[in-house]
Amino acid sequence: MNGNQWRAAIVAGFFALTLSWIAFVPPGEAADLGRGGEIYKLMCRKCHGRSGKGDGPKAKSLKKKPRNYTEPGFLDEHPDAELKKVVIEGKEPMPSFRKKLKDKDVDDVIAYIKTLAGGGK
Ligand code: HEC
């Protein structure tokens, strides 16, 4: 093979790799935990606390304290779809994040919360 053919082969190889990667990553696992953590730190930690126990600095002044995510069974009782709904729509006194977070952001931050939570399947 000459230089151009090699180049074409390499490009084709990368293309095939990328395609197979996209095809084999299940949608639920593509969430970006690093980004989820950043969002959590910025928007959620003040109420939900650093480790998700519902003990953030702002929690004390709320009329209802956030749930402790780290309690066993939390994830069993709260399927992803329900967590997502609360984040998008809010649940007094938690505000709605519909305007602040994109759908993908919500998925990322929920994936992060799940790393804090205990007792999931
Ligand atoms: C102003 C404080 C506050 C902020 C900010 C906040 N939350 Fe909440 N959150 C709460 C409270 C209080 C509850 C409990 C509501 C209830 O049980 O009725 C709650 C409930 C939840 C629930 C549902 C769990 C359950 O027990 O049903 C999820 C999921 C959640 N919050 C995620 C988030 C995420 C993600 C963010 C950041 C994007 C966030 N929260 C920001 C106060 C807050």
Boltz pocket constraint, residues with backbone or C-beta under 6 A from the ligand:
constraints:
  - pocket:
      binder: B
      contacts: [[A, 39], [A, 40], [A, 43], [A, 44], [A, 45], [A, 46], [A, 47], [A, 48], [A, 58], [A, 62], [A, 64], [A, 65], [A, 66], [A, 67], [A, 78], [A, 82], [A, 83], [A, 84], [A, 86], [A, 87], [A, 91], [A, 92], [A, 93], [A, 94], [A, 95], [A, 97], [A, 109], [A, 110], [A, 113]]
      max_distance: 6.0
